[in-house]
Every structure is written in C-alpha cells, then in structure tokens.
Amino acid sequence: MALDIISNHAPDPELPPIYRAVAIEPGPLVGNDRGGAFAHASSLAAAGAEAGTLVWTRRVDRLDAAVVLEPNEPLVQSLPVCHVASLGLVDALGALGPPNIPVTFGWPDRVEVNGATVGGVRLTVAETRCAEAIPDWMVLGITIQVHGYPDDDDPGLRPDRTALHEEGFGEVEVVPLLESFSRHFLAWMNTWQEDGFDQVRQAWLTRATGLDDVVTLDLRGERLSGVFTGIDADGGLLLGREDGIHHIPLSDALRDPTWPVGGAS
C-alpha cells in the first residue's frame, strides 16, 4: 500500500520564538518540487517576509522545510550556512534516533546515513549588484526523506539514496525532526556568529565523506578528480591535484542540489 504523504492532522511544530511557522500542503505532483517549501519560502522572501519565517510542508514521508534568513555578511561569507544547517540536522537526528548509526556529509550539500543520501540542504539568495554586497535575504531549504520514496517499488535498485526508516531511524517522524532541527540549527548559528567558522568547519569535517581520499565532482559540466583535503574558511572544497591545491567555491557548487530533490530524481 502506498504511503499517504499528506498529514492534515499533524500537530503544528513547537518552535523557538524566533521562528514564524507557515504550513503548506504538498504540491499537486508527488515528488515534484513545484509548490514545495523552498519555492514557497523564496516567494515570501522576495515579497519581504521577515527573517525567521519557516515554511514546512504537511507531509509524513519527508521533512520539507525552508527558512528565510537575513545575512549580515557578503554572499561568499554567508554561504557556509549550508554547513551550519547540516550540523543542525545531524544533531537533530542524534537527539531522536539511535546513536550508533553513521550520519555523514557529502560536500557541499548532502546528508547521508550508512553511506546513502537521505536528503540535504540548499540555498537561494536575493540578487546583489556586486559580490561584496550583502544580500537582502537568503532562503535555506532542508529536505530529509523519512519514509521511502513514493516512486520506489524496489528500494534496492537505488542504493545511492535511502530513507531514515530504512536505516534504523524507525521512531523518527517529520514534526519532531523539524522541532529538533529548529533548536539545533539555532545553536550552531550562535556558534558560528560568536566563535567564527573554524569550529563549524572542524565539526563538519569530522563527518565528511571522502576526506583525504580521491573524489570525483561534476561541476558546471566539468568532471574534476583529486584528493579531498578539506574545506577553506568560506566552506569551499580544497581539492589536491597534480598541479597543486584547487579551491572550488561554494558559490559554484550550490547552484543546483547534488541530491535528489523529489522522489523521481
């Protein structure tokens, strides 16, 4: 029996007072991102929504949420919020699920459980006149697959993607996960703002997939291979190649998600 993704009777999440929750129903096409939280929050931000506006979709199969942010740094220095959000997600999962299941990160935007992708983060920002300008707003989207993908009759055919309930997180549900993330994300934001990016960077790297190994990236139509040596002070990838260390900025890598946004991806 297919999972009913709509949860009209789900309780509203209890969030810290800094947030203003906006609930929406799933879009007309299962697994399609049109009408999802990220698109809705982006529209609200462009129309002047306040920072802390948090849009979430009333569905039980997937955490689909997005929050409007107000950057206080230029674009390059603001993009590492994706790493901050990833740490918030892993702490949220750690608070709700079993402690011995490995949760890792794939640069720049993926969250993985037992080596397979369960979702990730993504960003969009207001246009600026120059790279040094501070964007008027930024929208951070988060997606975590809680139950299996609606289009998967045989999950084993796609070992690169998975869902929490297939990896031992059987007690985790969407609303508690959103509540937990909202708190842990704030904690990591405070760390970033008060202590700088280094503590965030070190914590992210402890869960980075492929660190010190050869990795291959598809970026802007080009395939790059090299040793993943770390991330720089702005969250960009440091890739060791024969001619030296190459810096791949987050601004290049975050143009499109590297993880499946919808069930059919």
C-alpha positions as CSV (number, residue, x, y, z in Angstrom):
1,M,0.0,0.0,0.0
2,A,1.4,3.4,-1.0
3,L,2.1,5.8,1.9
4,D,-0.4,8.7,2.2
5,I,2.1,11.6,2.2
6,I,-0.5,14.2,3.3
7,S,-0.8,14.7,7.1
8,N,-3.7,17.1,7.6
9,H,-3.9,16.1,11.2
10,A,-0.3,16.5,12.1
11,P,0.2,18.9,15.0
12,D,1.9,22.2,14.4
13,P,5.5,22.1,15.4
14,E,6.6,23.8,18.6
15,L,9.4,26.1,17.5
16,P,11.6,28.6,19.3
17,P,10.0,32.1,19.3
18,I,12.5,33.4,16.7
19,Y,10.6,31.4,14.0
20,R,7.2,32.1,12.4
21,A,5.8,28.9,11.1
22,V,3.9,28.7,7.8
23,A,2.4,25.4,6.9
24,I,1.6,24.4,3.3
25,E,0.1,21.3,1.7
26,P,2.1,19.1,-0.7
27,G,2.2,20.2,-4.3
28,P,-0.1,18.5,-6.9
29,L,2.7,16.2,-8.1
30,V,4.2,13.7,-5.7
31,G,7.9,14.1,-5.5
32,N,7.9,17.3,-7.6
33,D,9.4,20.4,-6.0
34,R,7.0,22.9,-7.5
35,G,4.9,24.2,-4.7
36,G,7.3,22.9,-2.1
37,A,8.5,24.7,1.0
38,F,11.7,26.0,-0.7
39,A,9.8,27.6,-3.6
40,H,7.1,29.0,-1.2
41,A,9.7,30.5,1.2
42,S,11.6,32.0,-1.7
43,S,8.5,33.8,-2.9
44,L,7.7,35.0,0.6
45,A,11.3,36.3,1.0
46,A,11.2,38.1,-2.3
47,A,7.9,39.8,-1.1
48,G,9.5,41.0,2.1
49,A,8.9,38.2,4.6
50,E,10.8,38.6,7.9
51,A,13.8,36.6,8.8
52,G,12.8,33.5,10.8
53,T,9.8,32.8,8.6
54,L,9.8,29.0,8.4
55,V,7.8,27.2,5.8
56,W,7.1,23.5,6.2
57,T,5.0,21.0,4.2
58,R,2.4,18.9,5.9
59,R,3.6,15.5,4.7
60,V,4.6,12.5,6.6
61,D,7.1,10.9,4.2
62,R,9.6,13.7,4.0
63,L,10.8,16.7,6.0
64,D,10.4,19.5,3.5
65,A,11.1,22.9,5.1
66,A,12.8,26.2,4.4
67,V,13.6,29.3,6.5
68,V,14.1,32.9,5.5
69,L,17.4,34.3,6.7
70,E,18.8,37.9,6.8
71,P,22.6,37.7,6.1
72,N,24.9,40.2,7.7
73,E,27.9,39.3,5.6
74,P,28.5,39.4,1.8
75,L,27.5,36.4,-0.2
76,V,30.7,34.4,-0.1
77,Q,30.9,34.7,3.7
78,S,27.2,33.8,4.1
79,L,27.1,30.6,2.1
80,P,28.6,28.4,4.8
81,V,25.2,28.5,6.5
82,C,24.7,25.3,4.5
83,H,27.3,23.6,6.7
84,V,25.7,25.1,9.8
85,A,22.4,23.6,8.7
86,S,23.9,20.2,8.1
87,L,25.3,20.1,11.6
88,G,21.9,21.1,12.9
89,L,20.3,18.2,11.0
90,V,22.8,15.7,12.3
91,D,22.4,16.8,15.9
92,A,18.6,16.7,15.4
93,L,18.9,13.1,14.2
94,G,21.2,12.2,17.0
95,A,18.7,13.5,19.6
96,L,15.9,11.5,18.2
97,G,17.5,8.3,16.8
98,P,20.0,5.6,17.7
99,P,23.5,6.9,18.4
100,N,25.5,4.2,16.6
101,I,24.3,4.8,13.0
102,P,26.8,6.8,11.0
103,V,25.4,10.1,9.6
104,T,27.8,11.8,7.2
105,F,28.1,14.8,4.8
106,G,28.8,14.9,1.1
107,W,30.2,18.2,0.1
108,P,28.6,20.6,-0.4
109,D,25.0,19.9,0.5
110,R,24.2,16.2,1.1
111,V,23.3,14.4,4.3
112,E,23.9,10.6,4.3
113,V,23.0,7.7,6.5
114,N,25.0,4.5,6.2
115,G,26.7,5.9,3.1
116,A,23.4,6.7,1.2
117,T,21.8,10.1,0.7
118,V,18.7,10.8,2.8
119,G,18.5,14.5,1.7
120,G,20.3,17.7,2.1
121,V,20.3,21.5,2.2
122,R,20.1,24.2,-0.5
123,L,20.2,27.9,-0.8
124,T,18.9,30.8,-2.8
125,V,19.7,34.4,-2.3
126,A,18.5,37.8,-3.4
127,E,20.4,39.3,-6.3
128,T,23.1,41.8,-5.5
129,R,24.8,44.4,-7.5
130,C,28.3,43.1,-6.7
131,A,30.0,40.2,-4.9
132,E,30.8,42.4,-2.0
133,A,27.2,43.5,-1.3
134,I,25.2,41.9,1.5
135,P,22.1,40.1,0.1
136,D,18.8,41.4,1.3
137,W,17.6,37.8,2.1
138,M,18.6,34.2,1.8
139,V,16.4,31.1,1.9
140,L,17.8,27.9,3.4
141,G,15.9,24.7,2.4
142,I,16.2,21.4,4.1
143,T,14.9,18.0,2.9
144,I,15.2,14.7,4.7
145,Q,13.5,11.5,3.4
146,V,11.8,9.9,6.4
147,H,9.9,7.1,4.8
148,G,10.7,5.5,1.4
149,Y,10.4,7.4,-1.9
150,P,7.0,7.1,-3.4
151,D,8.3,6.0,-6.8
152,D,10.5,3.2,-5.4
153,D,8.8,-0.2,-5.8
154,D,12.2,-1.8,-5.0
155,P,14.4,0.5,-2.9
156,G,17.4,-1.8,-3.5
157,L,17.6,-0.6,-7.1
158,R,18.8,2.8,-5.9
159,P,21.4,2.1,-3.3
160,D,22.7,5.7,-3.5
161,R,19.6,7.0,-1.8
162,T,17.7,5.9,1.2
163,A,15.2,7.0,3.9
164,L,15.5,7.2,7.7
165,H,13.1,4.4,8.4
166,E,15.1,2.1,6.1
167,E,18.3,2.8,8.1
168,G,17.3,2.2,11.7
169,F,15.6,5.6,12.5
170,G,12.2,4.0,12.7
171,E,11.0,6.2,15.5
172,V,11.7,9.5,13.8
173,E,8.8,11.4,12.3
174,V,8.6,14.7,10.4
175,V,7.2,17.1,13.1
176,P,9.6,16.1,15.9
177,L,12.5,16.2,13.4
178,L,11.6,19.7,12.4
179,E,11.3,20.8,16.0
180,S,14.7,19.3,16.9
181,F,16.4,20.8,13.8
182,S,15.0,24.3,14.6
183,R,16.7,24.2,18.0
184,H,20.0,22.7,17.0
185,F,20.3,24.9,13.9
186,L,20.0,28.0,16.2
187,A,22.7,26.6,18.5
188,W,25.1,26.1,15.6
189,M,24.2,29.6,14.2
190,N,25.2,31.1,17.6
191,T,28.5,29.1,17.5
192,W,29.2,30.4,14.0
193,Q,28.3,34.0,14.8
194,E,30.1,34.1,18.2
195,D,33.2,32.0,17.5
196,G,33.7,32.2,13.8
197,F,33.6,29.4,11.1
198,D,36.5,27.3,12.3
199,Q,34.6,25.3,14.9
200,V,31.8,24.7,12.4
201,R,34.4,23.7,9.8
202,Q,36.1,21.2,12.1
203,A,32.8,19.7,13.2
204,W,31.6,19.3,9.6
205,L,34.9,17.7,8.5
206,T,34.6,15.0,11.2
207,R,31.6,13.7,9.3
208,A,32.8,14.4,5.7
209,T,32.6,11.6,3.2
210,G,35.8,11.0,1.3
211,L,38.1,13.2,3.4
212,D,41.7,12.5,2.4
213,D,40.5,10.2,-0.4
214,V,40.2,10.7,-4.1
215,V,36.8,12.1,-5.0
216,T,35.2,13.0,-8.3
217,L,32.9,16.0,-8.8
218,D,30.7,17.1,-11.7
219,L,30.7,20.8,-11.7
220,R,29.4,23.1,-14.4
221,G,29.7,20.4,-17.0
222,E,33.2,19.6,-16.0
223,R,34.4,16.4,-14.1
224,L,37.1,17.0,-11.6
225,S,39.0,14.4,-9.6
226,G,41.5,14.9,-6.8
227,V,42.2,14.3,-3.1
228,F,39.6,15.9,-0.8
229,T,42.0,17.6,1.6
230,G,39.4,19.8,3.4
231,I,37.3,22.9,3.2
232,D,38.5,26.5,3.4
233,A,37.5,29.4,5.6
234,D,34.4,30.0,3.4
235,G,33.3,26.4,3.1
236,G,34.8,25.8,-0.4
237,L,36.4,22.5,-1.3
238,L,40.1,22.0,-1.3
239,L,41.0,19.5,-4.0
240,G,44.5,18.2,-4.3
241,R,45.6,17.6,-7.8
242,E,49.0,17.1,-9.6
243,D,49.4,20.8,-10.1
244,G,48.5,21.8,-6.6
245,I,45.5,22.6,-4.4
246,H,42.4,23.7,-6.2
247,H,39.8,25.8,-4.4
248,I,36.2,25.1,-5.5
249,P,34.0,27.8,-4.0
250,L,30.6,27.1,-2.6
251,S,29.1,29.7,-4.9
252,D,29.9,27.4,-7.9
253,A,28.8,24.2,-6.2
254,L,25.5,25.3,-4.7
255,R,23.8,26.4,-8.0
256,D,21.8,23.1,-8.1
257,P,21.4,20.4,-5.4
258,T,23.6,17.4,-5.7
259,W,20.9,15.2,-4.1
260,P,17.5,14.1,-5.3
261,V,15.1,16.9,-4.6
262,G,12.0,14.9,-5.5
263,G,11.1,11.2,-5.4
264,A,11.6,10.8,-9.1
265,S,15.0,12.3,-9.3
